[in-house]
């Protein structure tokens, strides 16, 4: 059985640099930072007091107010981004096709904010004070579940949870569901809203976060010699994937084609990265896409701004691409959004699709003094118009899980 081709026909975003694709993409290209002091709680006692928060988000502007109150914020973000992507794609759902349209939107952490608040309620009032909507308002598959109900989508209804690779894996697996005939259209991506006291305390305790609290906008510094940790972010990125001929037949707008998906495990350490795992993930994606290393022009990297992680990804790219690595343009949009954990692969896959469509690489901001050991072209500080025939997207997660996607110009 030959694989069916996959088109990207819709995109949706809720990010620290904007609500909606138009605002988010404009700010990403202009190098606008979405990182500031945490406002969701008092961070005074925390070593890291900064985050990429979504600004001016009121769920009642986008969702049924009664239902929105019963959902954790990560679900709200996912539904808003998913709705934008579906409307952007412009497909119609009816009795004849509903069973061929599915959803796969995941999260790395899920409803931690609501869990923390409900625990406080329980401590004060006991079990009778716990809301009956507590469980369905916090579990990770409820982005897909609610979106399926909202639009009557009766195809595959799944989600994947693989830490910071979640969004990438959701998109890649959704593409395979289309490629092998389980669906004609899939709405896929990732979402996260984990800027909470416990989450920030946990990552800070692990020495993973930047503590550049006096200068939030320059705190995320991928590949800079003075990088010292990632900045936590929140939001959602969702794309509509569609069987290529199905999309052409209905006259859909096609952003690009998704032609490759690779996965791997480090089998090494729960948090420390290895070069071998990311390398095999990229090679698997190239093999799936049937491309040689010299046919990729652009990489939207994982690029978290951690000392070990950025060097490790640089070396993995060099081992994968050989001399062609020095012809690549590599950027990290996390320099502007922070690290969205399970939502990272969602928003960054949308950014990659838009880069291919618009033939432009976003910048990596805050490269003031590039680490000499990280010696690739990281598009320092200014966006670049360029030819992008094929682009690769990387994400890596705790537990040693890796995912890579390849998007192609149409």
C-alpha positions as CSV (number, residue, x, y, z in Angstrom):
1,X,0.0,0.0,0.0
2,X,1.5,3.3,-1.0
3,X,1.4,6.2,1.4
4,X,-1.0,9.0,0.8
5,X,0.4,12.6,0.6
6,X,-0.3,15.1,3.4
7,X,-1.1,18.7,3.0
8,X,-1.2,21.4,5.7
9,X,-4.4,23.3,5.0
10,X,-5.1,25.2,8.3
11,X,-3.1,26.7,11.2
12,X,-4.0,28.1,14.6
13,X,-2.0,29.7,17.4
14,X,-2.2,31.0,20.9
15,X,1.3,32.1,22.0
16,X,3.2,34.4,24.3
17,X,3.7,36.8,21.3
18,X,0.0,36.9,20.2
19,X,-3.4,35.3,20.0
20,X,-4.0,34.1,16.5
21,X,-1.7,33.3,13.6
22,X,-1.5,36.8,12.2
23,X,-0.3,38.5,15.3
24,X,2.0,35.7,16.4
25,X,3.7,35.3,13.1
26,X,4.2,39.0,12.6
27,X,5.9,39.3,16.0
28,X,8.0,36.2,15.5
29,X,9.4,37.6,12.2
30,X,10.0,41.0,13.8
31,X,11.9,39.3,16.7
32,X,9.5,40.4,19.4
33,X,10.0,38.7,22.8
34,X,6.9,37.5,24.7
35,X,8.8,36.9,28.0
36,X,8.2,39.0,31.0
37,X,7.8,38.8,34.8
38,X,5.3,36.1,36.0
39,X,1.9,37.5,36.8
40,X,-0.1,34.3,37.3
41,X,1.2,34.1,40.9
42,X,3.6,36.0,43.2
43,X,7.0,34.7,42.1
44,X,9.0,36.7,44.7
45,X,10.3,33.6,46.5
46,X,11.3,31.8,43.3
47,X,14.7,31.7,41.8
48,X,13.1,32.0,38.3
49,X,10.5,34.7,38.2
50,X,10.0,35.1,34.4
51,X,7.9,33.3,31.8
52,X,6.4,33.5,28.3
53,X,2.8,34.1,29.4
54,X,-0.1,34.4,27.0
55,X,-1.4,38.0,27.4
56,X,-4.9,39.4,27.4
57,X,-6.5,35.9,27.0
58,X,-10.2,35.8,28.2
59,X,-11.7,32.4,27.3
60,X,-15.2,33.8,27.2
61,X,-14.2,35.8,24.1
62,X,-13.7,32.5,22.3
63,X,-15.6,29.8,24.1
64,X,-19.0,29.1,25.7
65,X,-18.5,30.8,29.1
66,X,-20.2,28.1,31.1
67,X,-18.1,25.4,29.5
68,X,-14.9,27.4,29.6
69,X,-15.2,27.7,33.4
70,X,-15.1,23.9,33.6
71,X,-11.8,23.6,31.7
72,X,-8.2,24.1,32.7
73,X,-6.4,26.8,30.7
74,X,-4.4,24.3,28.6
75,X,-7.7,22.9,27.2
76,X,-8.9,26.5,26.5
77,X,-5.8,27.3,24.6
78,X,-6.0,24.1,22.6
79,X,-9.6,24.7,21.7
80,X,-9.0,28.3,20.6
81,X,-6.0,27.3,18.5
82,X,-7.9,24.3,17.1
83,X,-10.9,26.3,16.2
84,X,-8.7,28.9,14.4
85,X,-7.0,26.1,12.4
86,X,-10.4,24.5,11.5
87,X,-11.9,27.8,10.3
88,X,-8.7,28.6,8.4
89,X,-8.8,25.2,6.6
90,X,-12.4,25.9,5.6
91,X,-13.7,22.3,5.4
92,X,-17.3,21.4,6.0
93,X,-18.3,18.6,8.4
94,X,-21.4,16.7,7.4
95,X,-22.9,13.2,7.9
96,X,-21.0,11.8,4.9
97,X,-17.5,12.9,6.0
98,X,-17.5,13.3,9.8
99,X,-16.2,9.8,10.4
100,X,-13.1,10.7,8.2
101,X,-12.1,13.7,10.3
102,X,-10.2,13.3,13.6
103,X,-8.3,15.1,16.3
104,X,-4.9,14.5,18.0
105,X,-3.9,17.4,20.3
106,X,-1.8,16.6,23.4
107,X,-0.1,18.2,26.4
108,X,3.0,17.4,28.3
109,X,1.7,18.2,31.8
110,X,-2.1,18.9,31.5
111,X,-4.2,20.6,34.0
112,X,-1.7,21.2,36.8
113,X,-3.1,24.7,37.7
114,X,-6.6,23.3,38.3
115,X,-5.1,20.4,40.2
116,X,-3.2,22.7,42.5
117,X,-6.3,24.9,43.0
118,X,-8.5,21.9,43.7
119,X,-6.1,20.5,46.2
120,X,-6.3,23.8,48.1
121,X,-10.1,23.6,48.0
122,X,-10.0,20.0,49.2
123,X,-7.7,20.9,52.1
124,X,-10.2,23.6,53.3
125,X,-13.5,22.0,52.6
126,X,-13.0,18.3,52.1
127,X,-14.2,16.0,49.4
128,X,-17.7,17.5,49.1
129,X,-16.1,20.7,47.8
130,X,-14.4,19.1,44.8
131,X,-16.1,19.9,41.5
132,X,-17.6,17.1,39.5
133,X,-15.9,18.7,36.5
134,X,-12.4,18.4,38.2
135,X,-11.4,15.2,36.3
136,X,-12.7,16.0,32.8
137,X,-11.4,19.6,33.2
138,X,-7.8,18.5,33.8
139,X,-7.1,15.3,31.9
140,X,-4.9,15.6,28.8
141,X,-7.2,14.0,26.1
142,X,-9.9,16.5,26.7
143,X,-8.6,19.0,24.2
144,X,-9.2,16.4,21.5
145,X,-12.4,15.3,23.2
146,X,-14.0,18.7,23.4
147,X,-12.9,19.8,19.9
148,X,-14.4,16.6,18.5
149,X,-17.7,17.3,20.3
150,X,-17.7,21.0,19.2
151,X,-17.3,20.2,15.5
152,X,-18.8,16.8,15.3
153,X,-15.6,15.1,14.3
154,X,-16.1,11.3,14.5
155,X,-12.7,10.1,13.2
156,X,-9.7,9.1,15.3
157,X,-9.8,10.9,18.7
158,X,-6.4,10.6,20.4
159,X,-3.6,12.4,22.1
160,X,0.0,11.7,22.8
161,X,1.9,12.6,26.0
162,X,5.7,12.6,25.4
163,X,6.9,15.6,27.4
164,X,8.4,18.3,25.2
165,X,8.0,16.2,22.1
166,X,4.2,15.9,22.5
167,X,3.1,18.3,19.8
168,X,5.5,16.9,17.2
169,X,4.5,13.4,17.9
170,X,0.8,14.3,17.7
171,X,1.3,15.9,14.3
172,X,3.5,13.0,13.0
173,X,1.1,10.3,14.2
174,X,-1.9,12.2,12.8
175,X,-0.1,12.4,9.4
176,X,0.3,8.6,9.5
177,X,-3.3,8.1,10.2
178,X,-4.0,9.9,7.0
179,X,-1.2,8.3,5.0
180,X,-2.5,4.8,5.8
181,X,-6.2,5.6,5.4
182,X,-7.6,6.0,8.9
183,X,-8.7,9.5,8.2
184,X,-8.8,12.1,5.4
185,X,-8.4,15.1,7.7
186,X,-6.7,15.4,11.2
187,X,-6.5,18.4,13.5
188,X,-3.3,18.0,15.4
189,X,-0.9,19.8,17.7
190,X,0.0,20.5,21.3
191,X,-1.0,22.8,24.2
192,X,0.3,23.7,27.6
193,X,-0.5,26.0,30.5
194,X,2.0,25.0,33.2
195,X,3.1,28.4,34.5
196,X,2.1,27.4,38.0
197,X,3.8,27.4,41.4
198,X,4.5,23.7,41.5
199,X,5.7,23.5,37.9
200,X,8.1,26.5,38.2
201,X,9.3,25.3,41.5
202,X,10.0,21.8,40.1
203,X,11.9,23.0,37.0
204,X,13.8,25.5,39.1
205,X,14.7,22.8,41.6
206,X,16.2,20.8,38.7
207,X,18.3,23.9,37.8
208,X,16.7,24.0,34.4
209,X,15.3,27.5,34.3
210,X,16.9,30.9,33.5
211,X,17.2,33.2,36.5
212,X,17.9,36.3,34.5
213,X,15.0,38.0,36.3
214,X,16.2,41.5,35.8
215,X,16.1,41.3,32.0
216,X,13.3,38.9,31.0
217,X,13.3,39.7,27.3
218,X,16.9,38.6,26.8
219,X,16.7,35.6,29.2
220,X,16.1,33.0,26.5
221,X,19.5,32.9,24.6
222,X,19.8,29.8,22.5
223,X,23.4,29.1,21.4
224,X,24.7,32.3,23.2
225,X,27.7,31.7,25.4
226,X,25.8,33.1,28.4
227,X,22.7,30.9,28.1
228,X,21.9,29.5,31.5
229,X,18.5,27.8,31.3
230,X,15.2,27.8,29.5
231,X,12.3,30.1,30.1
232,X,8.9,28.4,30.6
233,X,6.2,29.4,28.2
234,X,2.5,28.6,27.5
235,X,0.1,28.4,24.7
236,X,-1.0,26.2,21.8
237,X,-0.3,25.4,18.2
238,X,-2.6,23.3,16.0
239,X,-2.6,22.5,12.3
240,X,-5.0,20.8,10.0
241,X,-3.5,18.0,8.0
242,X,-5.3,16.7,5.0
243,X,-4.9,14.0,2.3
244,X,-3.3,16.0,-0.6
245,X,-5.7,15.0,-3.3
246,X,-8.7,15.5,-1.0
247,X,-7.4,19.1,-0.3
248,X,-6.9,19.8,-4.0
249,X,-10.3,18.5,-4.9
250,X,-12.1,20.9,-2.6
251,X,-9.8,23.8,-3.6
252,X,-8.2,24.2,-0.2
253,X,-5.4,26.6,0.5
254,X,-2.2,24.5,1.0
255,X,0.5,26.0,3.2
256,X,3.0,23.2,2.5
257,X,3.3,19.4,2.4
258,X,4.3,17.2,5.4
259,X,6.6,14.6,3.9
260,X,8.7,13.1,6.7
261,X,8.3,12.0,10.3
262,X,11.0,10.4,12.5
263,X,11.1,9.2,16.1
264,X,13.7,7.7,18.3
265,X,14.7,7.0,22.0
266,X,17.9,8.0,23.6
267,X,17.7,5.0,26.0
268,X,20.3,7.0,28.0
269,X,19.0,9.2,30.8
270,X,15.6,10.6,32.0
271,X,16.7,14.3,31.5
272,X,20.2,14.4,30.1
273,X,20.3,14.4,26.2
274,X,22.4,12.2,23.9
275,X,23.6,13.0,20.4
276,X,22.7,9.6,19.1
277,X,18.9,9.8,19.8
278,X,18.3,13.2,18.0
279,X,20.6,12.1,15.1
280,X,18.5,8.9,14.5
281,X,15.3,10.9,14.8
282,X,16.4,13.3,12.0
283,X,17.8,10.5,9.9
284,X,14.5,8.6,10.3
285,X,12.6,11.7,9.1
286,X,14.9,12.1,6.1
287,X,14.4,8.5,5.2
288,X,10.6,8.8,5.5
289,X,10.7,11.9,3.3
290,X,13.1,10.2,0.8
291,X,15.4,13.2,1.0
292,X,19.2,13.5,1.2
293,X,20.8,15.7,3.8
294,X,21.7,18.4,1.2
295,X,18.0,18.8,0.3
296,X,17.1,20.5,3.7
297,X,17.7,24.3,3.8
298,X,16.1,25.2,7.2
299,X,15.7,23.7,10.7
300,X,13.4,25.0,13.4
301,X,15.4,23.5,16.2
302,X,14.4,22.4,19.7
303,X,16.9,25.1,20.9
304,X,15.9,25.6,24.5
305,X,18.7,27.9,25.8
306,X,20.2,25.3,28.1
307,X,24.0,24.9,28.2
308,X,24.0,21.2,27.5
309,X,20.9,20.9,25.3
310,X,21.9,23.5,22.8
311,X,25.4,22.1,22.3
312,X,24.0,18.6,22.1
313,X,21.6,19.5,19.4
314,X,24.3,21.4,17.5
315,X,26.5,18.3,17.5
316,X,23.6,16.0,16.6
317,X,22.8,18.3,13.5
318,X,26.5,18.2,12.5
319,X,26.7,14.4,12.8
320,X,23.4,14.0,10.8
321,X,24.2,16.5,8.0
322,X,28.0,16.3,7.8
323,X,29.4,19.2,5.8
324,X,25.9,20.1,4.7
325,X,25.3,21.3,8.3
326,X,27.2,24.5,7.5
327,X,24.9,25.3,4.7
328,X,21.8,25.1,6.9
329,X,19.9,27.9,8.5
330,X,18.9,26.9,12.0
331,X,16.8,29.0,14.3
332,X,15.1,28.8,17.7
333,X,11.8,30.6,18.1
334,X,12.0,29.7,21.8
335,X,14.2,32.8,22.0
336,X,11.0,34.7,21.7
337,X,8.3,32.4,23.1
338,X,10.1,30.5,25.8
339,X,9.7,26.8,26.0
340,X,6.1,25.6,25.8
341,X,6.9,22.1,26.9
342,X,4.2,19.9,25.4
343,X,2.9,22.8,23.3
344,X,6.3,23.5,21.8
345,X,6.0,21.1,18.9
346,X,2.6,22.5,18.1
347,X,3.5,26.2,17.8
348,X,6.9,25.5,16.3
349,X,5.5,23.2,13.6
350,X,3.1,26.0,12.7
351,X,6.0,28.4,12.5
352,X,7.9,26.0,10.3
353,X,5.0,25.6,8.0
354,X,4.7,29.4,7.7
355,X,8.5,29.7,7.1
356,X,8.2,27.3,4.2
357,X,5.1,29.1,2.8
358,X,6.6,32.6,3.2
359,X,10.2,31.6,2.3
360,X,11.6,33.3,5.4
361,X,13.5,32.2,8.5
362,X,12.6,33.8,11.8
363,X,15.5,35.1,13.8
364,X,17.1,33.6,16.9
365,X,17.1,36.7,19.1
366,X,19.4,37.4,22.0
367,X,22.6,36.0,20.4
368,X,25.0,38.6,21.7
369,X,28.1,36.3,21.8
370,X,27.6,33.1,20.0
371,X,29.1,30.0,21.7
372,X,32.1,29.0,19.5
373,X,31.2,25.4,20.1
374,X,27.8,26.1,18.6
375,X,29.1,27.1,15.2
376,X,26.2,26.8,12.8
377,X,24.2,29.6,11.1
378,X,21.6,30.4,13.8
379,X,20.0,33.5,12.0
380,X,21.2,35.8,14.8
381,X,18.8,38.6,15.7
382,X,17.2,39.3,12.3
383,X,14.8,37.3,10.1
384,X,16.2,36.2,6.7
385,X,14.4,35.9,3.3
386,X,15.7,32.7,1.8
387,X,14.8,29.7,-0.4
388,X,13.2,26.9,1.7
389,X,12.3,23.9,-0.4
390,X,12.3,21.6,2.6
391,X,12.4,22.3,6.4
392,X,13.0,20.1,9.4
393,X,11.5,20.5,12.8
394,X,13.0,19.0,16.0
395,X,11.7,18.4,19.5
396,X,13.2,16.3,22.3
397,X,11.7,15.4,25.7
398,X,12.4,14.1,29.1
399,X,12.6,10.3,29.1
400,X,14.8,10.5,26.0
401,X,12.0,10.8,23.5
402,X,12.7,12.5,20.1
403,X,10.6,13.6,17.2
404,X,11.4,15.3,13.8
405,X,9.1,16.5,11.0
406,X,9.9,17.6,7.5
407,X,7.8,20.1,5.6
408,X,8.1,20.7,1.9
409,X,7.2,23.7,-0.4
410,X,4.3,23.1,-2.8
